[in-house]
Amino acid sequence: MLKFYNYNMTPKEAQHKIEHLSTEIEQHNYNYYVLDKPTISDFDFDKLLEELIQLENQFPEFLSPNSPSQRVGGQITKSFASVKHQYSMLSLSNSYNQEDLIDFDRKVREGLGIISNGLFNEPIEYVCELKFDGLSISLIYENGILKQAITRGDGVQGDDVTTNAKTIKSIPLKLKGNFPALFEIRGEIFMPRPVFDSINKDREELGDALLANPRNAASGSMKMQDSAQVAKRKLDCFLYYLLGENLPHQSHFENMQSAKKWGLKISDDAKICHGIDEVIDFINYWNKQRYHLPYDIDGIVIKVNNYNQQQNLGFTAKSPRWAIAYKFKAEQVSTELLSIAYQVGRTGAITPVANLQPVALGGTTVKRASLHNADIIEKLDVRVGDFVFVEKGGEIIPKIIGVDLTKRKSNTHPTEYITNCPECNTKLKRDEGEANHFCPNDNECPPQVIGRIEHFVSRKAMNIDSLGGETIVQLYKGGLVKTIADLYDLKKEQLLPLERMAEKSANNLIEGIEASKKVPFERVLYAIGIRHVGETTAKKIAKKVKSLDRLLELTKEELLEIDEVGDIIAISIADYFENEQNKLIIKKLKQAGLQFELSDEQQQGGTEKLKELTFVISGVFEKYSREQYKEMIELNGGKNSSSISKKTSFILAGENMGPEKLKKAQSLGVKLINENEFLEMIH
C-alpha cells in the first residue's frame, strides 16, 4: 500500500523540497543508467520517486515538464510534428574493407596538405567509435534543460519525439556542470539485447509475432503514440556528436568527455587512434568482440578529431569528408530455396518459413529461414527454386535478405501467398495495420486447439505436468478433447487404450487434472489463453478485479485503469468473453470446480511490504516449498526473477544453493537472506 505523505509546509518550502528530490533522483538515474553504478536499491529509489509524485500532486504549480516523475510516460501523441534541423543530419560514407580506409586516410591527408615529396609525414589523429545499430536522434538542450528530441528523418527535417525521448532514463532532462547555454548533441537510441530477448520471450508465450530485431524494435517504439508504452520498452541511448556555437574544446574527443561530465551518456569504448594502422587494429578488435556486447553494433565510425581540420576538409553534398563508417560484414551465404511452408501458431498467426538446402552459417547448419509475412515475400520476389541470400546478423533466426537473380531458373513462378489456412482450410484474414495473416477459426483449427491446450496445461498455467504434447495430440485426434474444458471430463478407461499409456500414467494424469482445480485464479486467467494477456498481466488483473464475474462487468475504460492493460489488451479481453464458444468453455470450467476468484486468504492477506523488491529463490527449504515462497513474494507486492542481476534486491537462499548463483551474488553485492529473515519481512 502506498504511503501518503501529508506535507504541512509553505509553497516555498514545497518548491525547495521538489527541487531537492528532483536533483537527487536524477543523480541516481545517472548513476544507474549512465555510470552503471547504482548507489541505492530499487526500493529506496522508488520511495523517493513516490514522495516526489505525491508532493507534486499536492503542489501542482511546481510540477516541471522535466521532472523525473514524467519519465513514466502517459502522454498520447496522435501525430509527430515535422521539425527542420538547424544542422543537417548527413549520412556517412560507408567502407567495407581496409583499402577503403586507406583511401579515406589518403584523401584526408591530401585535403589537409599533410604530404610532401609524395610521402605522408605525420599521422592524423582519428577518433574511433562503435556504430550503434538503432535510431538516430538529435537532442537540443537550452540552459541545461532538454527542449527537443528530433529523429533524423530525411536529414533535413525529422519528427519531434520529445515526449517519448523523456521516458528514456539515460537521457538527462536536466544537465549539471558548466555547459553551453544552447547546443545540440546527436546519438543513437537502441534497445538492449536482453530487453529485446525478454520482450520476444513474452510475445512467443502469448503467440504474438516476434519483433524482427532490436534496431526495428527501437525505431518502432519511438513512434508509439502512448509514451507509457514507450517507457515499458526500456530503451537506451548513447550520444556521440556535439554541435553548437560555444563548445568548450576544439576537438571532438575532448568535447565528448565534457559532455559526459554534464550527465550525458557517452560510450567508454571510443578511442583516439594515431594513424590509419591503429584505426584498423581497433576495427579488427571489435569485429570479434562485438558479439559480447549487450547491444548491437554494425560497424565503427572514424572521425578526424581536430575541429579545425574538420572545417578545412568540409562536406560533400551528402556526407562529411572528415568521417567514414566502416560496416562489419553480416554473416551471409547463398543456398537454394526448396519450398515454402506455412505454420499456424497458437493464436492463429500464419508464419511463412523457407525450407532451404542445408548450408553452414555462423557455426551452425541452417535448414530453415524466416520469410516473416506476405509483404516481405512480395518485396523480395522470392520464388521456390531460387538461390537466396541468407543472413544471420542481429536476428533471432536466419532470414532471407535477397535473391541471386543471376541464378534464377526460367521455370520459376512468382510466389502466391496462401489464402486459406493450411490446417483447416478456413479463409485467412488480415486486420488493418497487421503484418501477418491469421486463421480466425480459433476453436476448431487443429494447431490452435492443440496449442491452446498445451498452453493451458503448462507449468506457469495449470501445471498438469503429466500431460505432455504427444498425449495431447492423441487425445485431440481421438476425439476425446476438443477444448480445454474437455480435459475435466476425461476418465481413466478412456486413457488406457492410448499409445504408451499404462495404468499408472493414466492415474497420474487424472490426479494431475484433479489437482489443477486448486490452481489460483490469476493462473487460471493466464491459462485460458486470452490473446496478449501474459502471466504478469493476468496477475495484475486478478489482483485488481478479485473474480472473473467482476472482470466481465468492467467497461473498457475501467479495464484501462488496471496496470499493464492498454487498448490492445482491453479489446482482446472484451473479444474473448463476447465469443459464444468461449462463454461455454468458461461455464464448463466453472462447473468443473476451477478457481475463478481470489481465495479469502489472497483477498485478505495481500500487502505491499515487498513492493518493488525483486527476489531470486535458490536452494532447498524446510518450512515452505519454492512455489509457496514465490506466491508469498507476489502476495506481498514483490517480484520473482529466475536470474541474478544488479536489479535483484535479495536472494532467498536455502540449503545447497547453486555455486554459480552464489558467486554471481557475491560479485554484485546482492544480499542473501534465509527463510526466517524472509518471513520476518512479511509478518
FIRO-457648 format. One record per residue: x, y, z of N, C-alpha, C, CB in turn. Coordinates in steps of 0.05 Angstrom, whole numbers, plus 5000, padded with zeros to 4 digits. Glycine has a CB too. Layout:
<recs>
XYZXYZXYZXYZ...
</recs>
This chain:
<recs>
501749765000500050005000501850255000498150005025501050454983502650694981502550855007501650864958504750965015504851145038504251425028507651135052502151545040501451815032502652015051498351845030504152195040505552395056503752645059508252475043503352735083501752975088503653205094499652925112504153365074506153575077504853825089507353635050505853895111505054145124507254345121504254105155507354465097509554655091508554875073511854505077510055085073509355315056509955255027510855575065508755395008509455354980512455374974507855544962513755564987516555604982518155354992517555854997517355255015518655015025518154775007517654945054515754754997515054544978516654554953512054544972516954794942518554834918521454744922518455124909522554824945525254744952525554434954526254874978523554314967523554024970523353874944521253934989521653974926521253854900523853874884518953994884525154104885527654144870529853954881528554434872529953934907531953754920531453464912531853784951528953374914528353094906528953044877525353034912528153234860528653204831531653174825527553444815533253344838536153324834537253054843537553554848536352974867537252724878536452484860536152684906534052484851533052254834534552254808530052284829535052484796536452484770539352394774536352774758540552454797543252364802543252054804544352484828541251944817541051654819540551534791538851574839538951664775538551564747541251564732536551744732542751774736545351794723547251574732546652074728547251534759549051314770548251044758548751314800545650994755544750734747544950694717541850694756543850884701543550844672545950934656541150984663547551124667549851224652552451094663550051524654552851114689555251004701555150704706555851154727552650594707552250314713553350254741553650134693553050454760553950414787551850524806556750564792549650374810547550464828548550494857545150274828547550704870548450744898546250704918549451034901543750654909541550584927540050354914539650824932538350214930536749994920534450094903535749824943533249924886530949994871528650084889530049764853528449944912526350004931526550294942526349804954529050364950529450634960529050844938532250664972529950784914529550974892526551024887530850864866525050804887522150834882520750984904520850554879521750964929520651124951521051424947521851034978523451494937524051774931522151874909526951804923521851714888520151794866517251814875520351594843516351634892513651634902513151894918513151384920515151964934514952214950514752454932517252234970516352464912516352684893513652714879518552654872512552494870510052494856507752604874509352214845507752504899505652594917505952884924505552414941508452974927508953254933508053434909511853304940508653344885507853494861504753494858509053374836503453274867500553274866499353474886499452994873500653504909499753694929500353984921500953624956502554024907503354294898503854294868505954394914501654264852501954224823503254464809499254174811503254704822504454934810507454904806503855184826508654714820511554674819512254424803512654654847510254304788510854074771512154164745508253914766514554084741516054164717515753944695519054204723515554034670515453824649518053654647515053964622520153754661522653604661523053464688524953784655520953434704521153294729521652994723518653324746523352864739523752574735521252414739525852474755519152524751516552384753515252344726514652534772516052504706514852494680515952274662515052764666518052144672519351934656517551684652521951854668515551644669513951404667512051424643512251364693511851664631510251694607507251724614510651464588505651694593502751714597501451914578502151804625503152084565502052274546501652134519503952514542499452214506498752104480499552294458495752024478501052204438501752374415500352254390504852384412498352394381496852294357498452314332494252444354500052524329501852544306504352694315500452704283506552634301509152744308509752974289511352524307510153214301510653444284513353424270510653704302513353524245515853524229517453774236515253504199520053744242521753964250524253974233522453944280524954214224527354244207529854254225527154504190531854104218534354104234535854364230536153864225537054474251538754704249541254634234539354824277542354404240544654294225543754044211547154244244544054024186543153784171544453534182543853804141542853314184543853064194544752894170541752914212547152944161548052804137548852514144550552944125548652344124549552064128552552054123548051874108553751834132556651794128557151614104557851674154559451664092560351474071561051214084562851584055560550994070561050724082563450604069558650544078564850444086567150284076566750004085569850404085567849814070567549524077570149374077565649404057572349514072574949374072577149574079575449244045579549464083581849624091582649824069584249454099582349734044583049914022581450174022582649763995578850144029577250384031578250574053574250314037579050454075580050614098582650754091580450444123584450614078586950724070586550954050588850514057584650914032583951124012582751364026581951013991581051324047579951544062582151694076577951434084584051554088586351684102587951854082588151474115588351744058589851894037588452154029590251714012585852134026584252374018584252584040581352294011584152494066584252674088586952824088583952524115589152674084591852804084592152994061593952584082591152914037591353094014589653344019590452943989587253304031585553534036586753734056582953444046588453634074589653804094592453884086589753654120593453784063596153854054598353724070596454154055597653514084599753374100601053164083598453234126602653264064604053094045606353254033602152974023608653134032610953264019612653064005612653424041613553133981615252963964613952683961618052923977611352683960609852433955609752263980611152283934610752354003610752194028609052334049613652154038607552164064605952274087607952304110603652074095607852544123609952594143608952594172611152844138606252564177605352534205602652404205605252814219602052254226599452114228597252304235599651884248594852254224592452404231591352284257590352394208590352464274589052374299586152324294589452574322585352074294582551994290581251914316582351764269578651934317577051824339575451594328575252044354575751364340574151124331571951074352575950874328569551044342567250994359565550754349565451254361564250624367562550404359560150514344561550234384559350384323557050474307554550324318557450424277553050454335550750324347548450284327549750494371547150064329545049984310542350054321545249684302541350294316538850374327537550604311539150454356536450794325535151024313536651274319532151044323537551424298538951664302537151884315540151774276538352034334536752234348538452484352535752124375537152714352538452964358537053084382538353154333538653144403537553264427538553554429538553094452536653724435537354014438536954094467535554184419539054204479539054294506539354604507541354164523537554724523537655014526537855074556535255154513539955214564540455274592540355014609538355474603541354804598541654544612539054384613542454604640536954474600534354334600533854204573532054524608532953954573532353824547529853964535531753514551530254084512528054234499526754074477529054494488528353914462527153784439528853534432526953974415527453324422528753094411527553044384528352834430529353024364528453014336529752774322529053274320528252614308529352394293530852494268527152194285532452324256533952404233532152474209535952184224530052324205528252364182529752344156526952644184529552544139530952544113533652694115529252664091534352764139536852914143536453214144538852844121534353314131533753594131531653654153532653684103529753484155527753504176526953234187525253664166526253224212525452974225523053014242527752864241522252804257519852814274520652894303518452544274518953064315519253134342518252914360517853404349520052774374519352554392520152604420520652284382520052864428520952944454519552804477520553244458516852774475515352644496516352364501512352644490516752214479517751934482520651924491517451794455522252114482525152114490525452154520526652324474523552304532523752354560523352104577521752564568522251894566521951644581524451484582519651474568526451554566529051404566530851514588530451434538531351354608532551444632535551514629532251234653536751434608539551504604539851774590541051294587537551894581537552164570536852354593535452194546538852524601538252704623536252924615540852834633534452984634532553204629533753474637529953154645535653464655537053704664539953644668535753804691541753814657544553764658545853884684545953884634548353814688549853924711552454024701550253704733553754194717556454284710556354534692557954064695558554574678558954824662558554754633561754944667556154784623555354714596554654964580553054514596554854954553553955174537550955234540554555124507550255484537547455564540545655424520547155874537546655374496544955244475546855064459543555454457546054814457547654634440545854394431550154524454546854254412545454014402547453784404544554044372546353554412548053314414546553084401548853244443547952924385546752714370547652444380547352744340546052244375546651974384544851774372546651964414544751544386543151314376541451204398544951094363538851194394537051054412536950764404534151184412537250584423537350304417535950134438540250204414535249894432534149704451536249504459531549564439536949494485538949304493538149014487539449324524540048854480539448574472537848424493542048434466538548444520537048294540534048384541538248334568533548644537530748744536529348624512530749054535530648634489529448524464528848224468531448564441530648074479530247784483527947744502532747654493527747904523525547864543522847924530526048054567522748144514520148214501519347994482520448484486521247884467520547674448519747414462522847624429520947364485520147124500517247154509522047094525516547384518513747434526511847414502513447704540512647524479510947524456510647234445512147704433512747084447512546804438510646644456515346674438510746704482509046574501506146634495509746654529505646884486502846974480501946894452502647274483503846794436503146724408503246954390500446594407504447184398504547424381507047404363504747674398506847554340509147564322511547674336508447724296513947564332516347654346517347914333518547444345518648084349520048314338522348214321521048504361522748344299524748244279527648284290524548394253528348514300530948564310530948814328533048604287533048854345533049074363532849354349535549064380534049374326534049634312531249714305535749614286529749534292526949594284525249634309525849364267525749474330524249504355524549784367525049284375527049884367527650144378526250364361530650204379526450334335525250534317522150534320526050474288520950294321518150274324517150374350517249994320518750324371517950414398517750724400519950304419519650854387519751144389517451284373522351254378516051134357513751244342511051154355513851164313511151024378508750954392507351204401509250764415504651204400503151444408503051474439500351434397503051254453502851264482505651254495501051034493506551464507509251474518509551274541509951754527507351194554507550994576508450734565504850964590507550664540508350414527511250434519506550354503512150674511515050714504516750664529515550994492515850764551517350734576517750434583515950874599515750274577515949984583518049844565513249854580518749964542520649844524523549864534520449964496524050024555526650044567528950104547527349784582528450304531530450384511532850514524529250574490535050534510537450664520538550844498539650444528540551004505541551204485544451264491539851454485546151234470548951324471549051584454550951104461550651774463550952024448553852054438550152274465554152174414556852164403557652404385557151924386556152614384556852844367555653094377555952784337557353294384556553544396556653764375558353614420554553934375554454164356553554414371552554104332554654644363553854894376555855114371553454854406555255354379556955584374559155624395555255834373558655534419560555584441561355324455559355784461562455144440563354894451565954934467563754674429566454774487568654824505571454764493568354664530571554584474574154494463574254504433574854214473576654484422576954484393577554204382579254664386576754004398577053724388574553564395579653594399573953374379571553214383571653044409571053024359573952914413574152734436573952884462576852584435575253114464575153274489572353374494577153514487570953454473568153544477566353324487567053664451566753084477565152854486565752794515565552604468568252824524568852784551567552994569571952784555567453234559566053444574563053384576566453724561561853294554559053224553558453004574558153124525560352824578559952614598559752734626562352404597561352944631561253084657558653234661563653274660557353304639554753444642552453254648554153604616553052994647550952794653550052634629548652924666551152684606550352544581551752284579550852724556550452084567551551814566553351784541549251604565555851774546557951744525559351474528559951984526559651334507560851064508563751084517560750924481564550904535567350894544569150754524567450754571567950644503569550484484570650644461567850264473569950914460571151084440574151114446569751364439575751144425578651144429579951334408579850864427582051474417583651634399585751444386585151874413585851454360587751284345589651464328586251084326592151414330594151574316594951434290596651634333593651514268594251394243592351174236597051294242592251104210590250914200590850624209590150924170593350564215594050294224592750244251597150264227592750434269591450404295588350384292592150634314587350524272584450504266583750224258583650704243585350104240584849834231585149634253586849754208586949674272587249494295584649514312589749574312583649754316581249794331578849644319580550104334578649664292576549534278576749234280576549614248579149124277579548834279578748734307582448764272579448894327578748814355575748794358579949014375574248994350571449004355569848824336570349284352571048744313569748554295569348294309571448514270571048224329570747974344569248024370573547854350569848254383568748304410565848394410570448504424564848474386562148594385559948394395561448684357560548134392558547934400558247914430559247664389560048034445559848024474558548274486562647994486557748454469556448704479553448644485556648924459552248784504549348754509547548914490548748834538548649014469547149154449548549104422547049464455547149174400548149114374549749354362545849044355552049294350553449494334553849364306556149574347553849534286554249434258556749544245551749494242558449674261560949774249562349964268560349914223564250114256565850304271565750574256568750214275565450794270565451054258568251184263563251244269569451284242572151414244571851704238574251274225572751874257572552164253575252294257570452284273575852504241578152674247577552824273578652874223579452814291578952924318578953224319580952814337580753354305581153644307578953794291583953714296577653984305575454134292576454314269574054304313578754434272579854594251580354434226582454734259581354184230581754004207579053924195583353764216577053874212574453804202573354034184572453754225573754284193572754514179574154544152572954764195576754494152578254524127577454304107581254504133576854064117576053854099573253894088576253584113571453994104568754064095566953824089569054224070565053864070563053664065562653634035560353744078561753394027560653364000557653424003561153063989556153383981553253433982551853244001552053413954553053004006551652804022552952734048551452554006555452794051556852694075559352864081557652404072560252854107562752994114565152854102563053024144567153014095569652894084571452794107571153094067570852874132572552814154571652574171572753064172569652434161568752194175567851974156566352264194568051734165567151504149566251284168569551404131564451114158563450884174564450624161560250884175565750474178566550204169564350014177569350124181563249864158561049684164562049394166558849704142561349264188562148984191560448824171561648884220561648614161560248434143558448254159562248264126555848254151554048064164554547784154551048144158554047594172554447314164552347244143554247124189553247164119551347134097552346914079551047404081550446744069551046534050548846524029551346254064549346374008547346333987546746033986548346433959544145973984543245693981540545683967543145564010539745443960537245413944534845393963537445163927532745533954530145523968528545283957528545793964528145083974526844843965523844853965527844603982522744983986519845013988519245224009518544743996516645304010515745494030513445364045514745764017513745344071511645224088510345454104512845014108507845404112506345604127505545484154503845694111506545604175505945504202503645654215508445514220502045514230499845644245500445644274497145494239500545874286501145904315498745864332502346174320499245864358497045824378494846024375498145824406495546274367493546474365492546504336494646744375493346324318492446334291494246484272489746454290496346614282498146764264499546574245500246924281499646664219500946494198503846594194499346514172505746414195508546484191509646324168510146444217510446464146511746314124514646254130511546484098515446004125518145924132519445794107518145714155521845884101523345774078524745524085525245984067524345314070525945064073528245074053524144804069530645054064533045104048534744854044534645324061536344854023538444664021540344714044539844673992540844524061542544574085545144714078543044314100545944914095548345064089549545154116547745304071552145164117553545254142553445554144556445154143552645654168552445944172552846004202549746054162554846164208555246244236555746014255552846394245557045804245557745584263555545374265558445684289553345414252551145214253550245144224548745314269548744924222547644844196544844954194547744544192544345124174541745254171540045104150542045554163537645014158535844874140533345034135535144604151532745234153530245384151530845684156528145284170529345854145529746144150526946274149531646264128526846504163524346644165523746804140524346834189521246804132520346974110518347184121519046814087517847184146516347384161513347404153517547654157512847504129510047554121509747584091508847794136507347634081506747654053508247884040503747674048508348114055509648354044512548304037509348584063513948164055516748104051517147924026518047974076515547724024515747544001515347693975513647314003513347873975512748033950515048233945510148183953516048363965518148563962520648433951518748693989521448203961523848063952523447903926524947883974520847853919520247683896521547413900521047813870521147293923522347033929520746813916522546983960522046623902520746413888522046143896520746453858520445933897521545663902523345593878519145453904525745493884527745443863529845653861526345403837529345883873531346103873533746033891530046363882535946153884538246153902538046423918541046133887537746393944537246623961539646683979534646583978539846933987541847014006540747004034542947303999542046854051541146824079543046954097540746514086542047114116543647264134543047194163543347564129545147194179544847144208546347374222545846864216544947594224546247824238545147844266545748084222543648064271542448104297539747974300542248394302539047804282536347684282536247444301535547594254533847364309533447124326534046874310530647114337532946864286533446634268534346744242530846454265535646574225536546674199534246774183538046444184534846974166532747084148533747104120531747364159531947104101532647134073532647434067530646994054534847534056535047824051535047894022537547934064535147694004535147753976535247503959537347943969535147553933535147333913537447373894532447313898538947163888541047173868539747143840543246963873539047363828537647353802539347233780536647633794541947243783543747123762543346823760546647193767542346703782541946413782539046333780543146293808537246523774534346453773533846273749532646713771532246063754531545873733529245983717530845603745529145903692527046013674524245913680527745933645524045693695521445573700520245643728521645273698521445843741520345923767517946103763522446063784516246113784513846283782513646453808511246103779512546693806512146863830510546713851510747123823511346753876510046613898507346743904511846623924505246573904502646663912502146593941500446543893501746793957501246743986498646593990501247014002498646414008496246244012493846424021496746034033491546344013489046494020487446344042487346533996488046084044486545924064488445794084484845704050487545734107489145614128490145344119487645584155492745284121493845024112492944794130496845034112491744854152490944634171487944584170491644714199486244794168483344754169481944864145482244874194483444994127482345094101480445334105480844874087480445454129478845694133480145924119478545754163478546104107479646334093481146514113477446494078483546584106485246754124484247044124488146734115484847174147484247454150486847614155482147504173486647874149488948044156487848314165490848074131488148374190487048624201488748864191486948614231487349094189488749334181490949404201486749574179493349464190495649524207497149284217494649674231496249044211497548794220499348694197495548574229501648584204503548484184502748204176506348494194501648044194501147764189498247704183502047604213497847504166495147384162494647204186494947234135492147144191491546954213489046804206491147104239488846564218486446394215484446464237487246094216482046544230480046624250478646394263478046804238479146144253477745904264479145804289477745684242479245984309480945924333479945694350481046164350477445614348476445404365476345134352473745474376477045124326476944864312479444804295474544864294481045004290483544964275485444794292484845234266486244554283487844374300490244494313488744144283492044624299494444734314493644934335496344864294491545084330490645284350489445144375488645474338487844944370486644804392488744654409484544594382490444514395492644364408494444564423494244194388495244784410496944984422495645104447497645194403492945144446491545264469491545064492488745334461491244814486491244614508494044584520490344334497496144584502498844574512499544814530500844564489498545054522498945284539497445254565497945544524494945154564493345124588494644954609490545014580495844734601497044534620499844604628496944254608501044814616503844874620504444944649504745104602506944944656507844974684506845234697510844954686507045464682506345714693503245754693507645944677501845574679498945594678497745394698497845544649496545174688495244984706497144774717492944854691499444754705501644584715500744284717502444674743499544194695498843904693501243764679496143854678503343724694505843624682505743344672508143654701503643194679503442914670502142904642501742754689501443134631500143144605502043284585497443294606503443114569505343224550504143274523507643024547505843384505504943464479503943224462507143594464505343004463504542774447501842664456506642544449501442664483498842564493496542744485499042534524497143014486495043204478494243154449496043494481496143104431495543054403493842804401498143024387494542594416492942344415490142394425494342124433489842544447487142604457485542754437487442754484486842944423485343114404484542944379487043354395486542794369485942634345483942414351488542514334483942314376482042104384479242214390483041954407478842474388476242594393475542614423474242444379477542574441476942584469477042864480478842404484478643034468478843314478478843504454481543344494476843684454476643884433477044164443473943864419476744194470477244454483478644404509474544614487479644614522480944584548479044474569482144854557476444544566474544454586474144144585471844594581474544024561474143734558476043574575474443654529478343694583480243544600478943454626482643724606477043604636475843534662473643334660474843794675473043234635471143024631472542754627469343084608475242754626476642504619476442304642479642564615476242044633476141814652478541634646473441664649479341494667481741324664481341114642482341184690478941004640478540794619478740904591475840664623478341164587478741294561481741324554477341564560483341344575486241394570487741134565487341534594486940914577488540664576489040574547487140454591487140594528487740504501489740674486485140504485490540904497492441074483495140954482492541354496496641014462499440904459501140994482500640994432502740814493504540864515503140974540506741054506500640894544499240984567498540744585496541124559500240704605499840484625497940584647502440384637497140404664495140474685496240684704494340224701498840664711500040864729500041144716502840784736500741154690500741404675498041524674501841374647496041354670493241454668492341564695491341224660493041424717492441514744493741784749493241314765496241814742497742064747496442294732500642034738495542234707494242444691491642534703493842344662490042344711487442414724487842574750485742164729489842484765490542624791491542904785492542464807493142934764494243194757492043384749496243174735490143284733487843454725486143534749486143304705485743344767484143404792485643604809483643144808488243584812489743764828489744054817492643674831489444074791489444334778487044504786489544304748485044374797482644524805483344714829480444334813485644674841486444844864488245074855487744674885488945074829490745284819489345564823491545244789490745764834489446024840488446164815491346194855486646344819485246494798487046624778483446704810489246754787490946904769492246724748493047054784492846474756494046284737491946164719495446064752489446134729487246044711486746254690484645984728486746504698486246724679488446724657486246994694490946674665493046654645492746404628495846644659491846184640491745924626489645914604491145714646487346064607485246034587486046154560482746174597488246304560489446384534488246624520489246154516487546834535486647074523489047204509485347274544488647274484490947384468491947634481490047444439494547664483496047884494496147894525494948144484494647714538494647704568496747504577491847634579499047604584501147434594500947384624503847554587502947244634502947164662502847404681505447004669504447614676504547844694501948004692506848024686500948044667498448194664496148044677497848224634496047784675493947634688493947674719494147324681496347674730496547724759495547994767499447684768496348194751495448474757492448494755496848674737491248374734488348384731486948234754487548254704487947994760486647834782486747984808487947564784489048104814489348254839487448484841492248344843486948614818485148844817482248774818485749004792481448574802478548514799477448314819477948424771479248144830478647944850477147694839476948074872475447724818473947494808473347534779471347464824472847314765472147324737469547464733471947034726467647424750465047554748465347864748463147474770467147964765467648254766469048344740469348324790470848174730472248244705470248274682474348024698468248104681466248114660464548374661464547874660464448494685462748734688464248984680461948754717466948974677468449224673468149324645471449164678467949594643467949724617470849744607466650004619471149824582473849854571475350064587473649934541474050284594475350504609476250394636473350734613474650224649475450114675477849914672473049974689477849764650480049584645482649744641479449414620482449964628484850124622486150244647484250344603484650244669485650344694487450144708483450424713487349894699489049674711491849694700487849394705493849684718496649684709497149454690498449654734498649514668499349324647497249294625499949054660494849414629492749384609492549634592490049324623493049604566492749824547490449764528495349864531490149924507487949894489487749614477488150094466490049514468490049254454489149034472492949194443490149034497489448824516486448844524491148834541485549094528482749134535480849034514482249434541481549094489479848994466479948694465480849114439482348574469482648284467481048144489485648214471480948254513479348144535476448154528479948294562475548384518472748404510471948214488472148694501473648184468473148004446472947714456475248024424474747644474474747364484472147294497477147324503471247464515468847394530466147444515468847554556466347574492463947604475463547364457464247854458465647194454465446954437463746744451468246844431461646654437459746464450461046204458457446404430462946094441464245844448465945884473465845744425467346114475468946164499467246184524470546424495464846304521463046314544462246034553460446474536461845854534461145574541463445434554460345424515465845484545468245364557468645454585470845434540468345724590468545824617466445704636468346134617463945684625461845564641462545274650459145564625463645114631464344844637466644834657465144694612468545024655470845024673469845104701472945224664467945284703466745354729465445104742464745584726463844964725462444724735464444514744460644614713466844504731468844304738470144374765471044294716469844624774470944704800473444864800471344464816474144984777476645144776476145404792477445204747478445524800478345764816478046014798480945794833475746144800475246384785474946634802472846344767476046614826476246844843478546804863473546904859479647024873481747004892480746874918482947284898482446714930481646594956481346804977483746384964479946734999479646925021482347005032477946795044484146815033486846885043488247085025488646625045487947044998489247234980487947514982488947134951485347524985483947774987484547925013480947734984484947775034485347905060488247935067483947745081489947755057492747745066494647905049493647465068493748015027495648155010496648415023494248214984499248475019500448725028502348825007501948675056503449055012505549154994508149195009504549424982508549015029511049025044513548985027510948825067513248835005515548784988515348934962515748474982513749144962513349304937516049384925511649544943516249324899518549404882521149254890519049694884520949054907523348884913523248634895523348794943525648564885525848334867527448114881527248414840526347874881527647644895528447424875525747534916530647304881531447054867531446834888534247084853530146614883529946394902531846174893527046284905533546074911535445864904535945684927538145994894536045424922536545234943534145074952537745374967534444914973532344744984531444855011533344444987528844855016527744985040526344785058525845215033526144855084524844675103521944745108526344675129521344995112518645075122516545085099518845345135517345185076515545205053516945125028514345495051515345065007516544994981517345254966514544834964518945224945519745454929517245594917521645364906515345434908512945554896511345714917511145334884511245604941509845754962511246014969509645574988513846014969515346264974514846464951518346204977514746364926514246544904511446674907514346384877509546514916506846624920506846834942504846404926508346784963508546974985509747234976510246855009511747214960513147454949511147624933515547384932509647494915507747634898505447734914506847454875504547584934502247664951502947914966501547434970505447954972506248194987507548404970508248105009506948394944507648614926510348594914507448864940511848374919514548344908514548214880516248184926516948194869517248064843519147834845518248274822518647624829520447394827522047414801518847134828524547324803526247314779527847054780528147564778528446954757530046704756533046744754529146534732533846994748536647044745537547284762537447094716540047274771541047484788542247714771543247374807541547954778542648194764542948414784540848274740543848644774544248874792541548974802545749094777539348884790536648974799535548784820534748974775536948564826536048384847536348504874537648114845534148504890534248624917535348434937531448724925534248184937535147974956535147704942533247974981536747524953536647244945535647084969539447134935533346954966532346784987533746514984529146744985535746465001537546244998536946015017540446335002536545775006536245535022538745375022533845375012538545125030540844945030541544875001540144685046544144824997545144734971544544934949543944464963544945194955544645394935546745354913544945684947546045394888547845354866550345524868546445414840552745404864555245554867555545784848557545364864554445764823554645974804552946214813553845884776550546154824548846374833550146514857546146264840551346354875552646474898554946654890553646244917556546554870558846714861557946974848560446544840555746964832554747204819553647394840552647134798552247284860551047454881553247604895549447284901555447474901557647594915558947814898559747384923559247754872560547954855558848204852561047824827556148174853554448414850553648534877551948334835554448404899553848514925550948484933554548794926549548274922546748234929546548084955545248074906544848184973544548065000543047804999543148265018544147605014542747345017541247345043544847115016538747245043537247215067536246935069534847425068535746835094534746565097531746575101536146425121530546335106527646315109526546495131526846025114527846475154526946635178526946935173528546565202529147025160529347305154527247395135532147375143526647225115524547295096521847315110524447095073521247115126518647105139518247345158518246845154520447435169520247675186519547925170522947715201520447925144519948155127516948185121521448135101515547965120512747975112510747955135512147755092511747915160510047895183510248135201510647645199
</recs>
